[in-house]
Amino acid sequence: MTTLPDRPNTAVLVIDVQNGVVADAHDRDGVIANINTLIDKARTAGVPVVWVQHSSDELEHGSESWRFVPELTRRDAEPLVHKKYGDSFEDTDLEAVLAEHQVGRLLVSGAQTDACIRSTLHGAIVRGYDATLVSDAHTTEDLTKFGAPAPEQVIAHTNLYWQWQSAPGRQGGTVETSEVSF
């Protein structure tokens, strides 16, 4: 349904699954296992896996906290997008990477649910993409000390509202890892 012309393909986004981002994330190991399953399904089907990596003062480029978690392995041929803002499209080459692969539909996974995941989902649908959130393949840390809901509530709420998300000619939605097919 994407509004982008000549974009029949799907890609998987793996956003910010970096040591310093998910060190204290809710259900870290379970989410990473689901992302690995999602990546395997995509690779088997020949679907592009696009890796997004955040840099900031806390995630200094090249540092151990900036690196992807060791449980996930990016292949050299898989695109890598470096970002400095929550929305993976903002001031990056993500759009060019997706255009090169004729992608109009995204399956989104990674961290943090209440920051880069939500920003990228909204950024995608505004730009004309269909954007599906893999409901059991995203996570966030506990920010209750700052007044946020518990991580499991943040994740559940994001899944709840994104399952009904749509815009003219574009569709949001959620899917569990086990239900993903290409």
C-alpha positions in Angstrom: 0.0 0.0 0.0 3.0 2.4 0.2 2.6 5.7 -1.6 6.2 5.4 -2.9 6.2 4.5 -6.6 8.1 1.5 -7.8 8.8 0.3 -4.2 7.4 -3.3 -4.0 10.0 -4.7 -1.7 10.3 -5.1 2.1 13.3 -4.6 4.3 14.0 -5.4 8.0 15.4 -2.5 10.1 17.6 -3.4 13.1 17.8 -0.2 15.1 20.4 0.6 17.7 20.9 -2.9 19.2 24.1 -1.7 20.6 25.9 -2.6 23.8 25.3 0.7 25.5 21.7 0.9 24.4 20.4 -2.5 25.4 22.6 -3.2 28.4 19.7 -2.7 30.8 16.9 -3.3 28.5 13.7 -5.1 29.4 13.8 -8.8 28.2 17.1 -8.1 26.5 18.0 -11.7 25.7 14.5 -12.6 24.5 14.3 -9.5 22.2 17.7 -10.2 20.8 16.8 -13.8 20.1 13.6 -12.6 18.3 15.7 -10.2 16.2 18.1 -13.0 15.3 15.1 -15.1 14.2 13.8 -12.1 12.1 17.2 -11.6 10.5 17.4 -15.3 9.6 14.0 -15.3 8.1 14.9 -12.2 6.0 18.2 -13.6 4.8 16.6 -16.9 3.8 14.0 -15.0 1.8 16.5 -12.6 0.2 15.0 -9.6 2.0 17.4 -6.8 2.8 18.4 -6.3 6.5 19.4 -2.7 7.2 21.4 -2.0 10.3 21.0 1.4 12.0 23.7 2.5 14.5 23.4 5.6 16.8 26.2 7.8 17.8 26.1 10.4 20.7 28.2 11.6 23.6 27.2 8.5 25.5 27.7 6.2 22.4 31.0 7.5 21.0 31.7 6.2 17.5 34.0 3.2 17.8 33.6 2.6 21.5 32.5 -0.6 23.1 29.1 0.8 24.0 28.6 1.9 20.4 29.2 -1.6 19.0 26.3 -3.9 18.1 25.7 -6.6 20.7 27.8 -9.7 20.1 24.7 -11.9 19.7 23.9 -10.2 16.4 26.1 -10.4 13.3 25.9 -7.9 10.5 27.1 -9.2 7.2 29.4 -7.0 5.2 26.9 -6.8 2.3 24.1 -5.6 4.6 23.6 -1.8 4.6 24.7 0.1 7.7 23.2 3.5 8.4 24.8 5.8 11.0 22.5 8.3 12.8 22.6 10.9 15.4 18.9 11.6 15.9 16.0 9.4 17.0 14.4 9.2 13.6 16.6 6.8 11.5 15.7 8.9 8.4 16.8 12.2 9.8 20.1 13.4 8.3 21.1 9.9 7.2 21.3 7.9 3.9 18.5 5.5 4.9 16.1 6.8 2.2 18.8 6.3 -0.4 19.5 2.8 0.8 15.9 1.9 0.8 15.3 3.4 -2.7 18.3 1.4 -4.0 16.5 -1.8 -2.9 13.1 -0.5 -4.1 11.8 -0.8 -0.5 8.3 0.6 0.4 7.5 -1.6 3.4 9.6 -1.8 6.6 9.6 -4.3 9.4 11.0 -2.5 12.4 12.9 -4.0 15.3 15.4 -2.8 17.9 15.7 -0.2 20.7 14.6 2.0 22.4 10.9 1.6 22.0 10.0 5.0 23.4 12.7 6.9 21.4 14.3 5.7 18.2 11.8 3.0 17.4 8.8 5.3 17.7 10.5 8.2 16.0 11.5 5.9 13.1 8.0 4.4 12.7 6.5 7.8 12.5 9.2 9.1 10.2 8.6 6.1 7.9 4.9 6.5 7.6 5.1 10.3 7.1 7.6 9.7 4.3 5.2 7.2 2.5 6.4 3.8 3.8 4.3 1.1 5.2 5.8 0.4 8.6 5.2 -2.7 10.6 6.5 -3.0 14.2 7.7 -6.5 15.1 5.9 -6.5 18.5 8.2 -8.9 20.4 11.5 -7.6 18.8 11.8 -4.2 20.4 12.7 -3.1 23.9 13.5 -0.2 26.2 15.2 0.4 29.5 13.5 1.2 32.8 13.0 5.0 33.0 10.4 4.9 35.9 12.7 7.0 38.0 12.1 9.8 35.5 8.3 9.3 35.6 7.9 7.0 32.7 5.8 3.9 32.8 7.5 0.5 33.4 9.2 -0.8 30.3 6.7 -3.6 29.7 4.0 -1.0 29.7 5.8 1.3 27.3 6.3 -1.7 24.9 2.6 -2.8 25.3 1.3 0.7 24.7 3.5 1.2 21.6 2.3 -2.2 20.2 -1.3 -1.2 21.0 -1.4 2.1 19.2 0.9 1.1 16.3 -1.3 -1.9 15.4 -4.0 0.6 14.3 -1.7 3.2 12.7 -2.5 4.2 9.1 -2.4 7.2 6.8 -3.7 7.7 3.3 -2.2 5.0 1.2 0.1 3.8 4.0 -0.3 1.2 6.7 1.2 0.7 10.1 0.6 -2.5 12.1 2.3 -5.0 14.3 3.3 -8.6 13.9 5.0 -11.2 16.2 8.3 -12.6 15.1 6.8 -16.1 14.7 4.2 -14.7 12.3 6.6 -12.8 10.0 6.7 -14.2 6.5 8.1 -12.7 3.3 
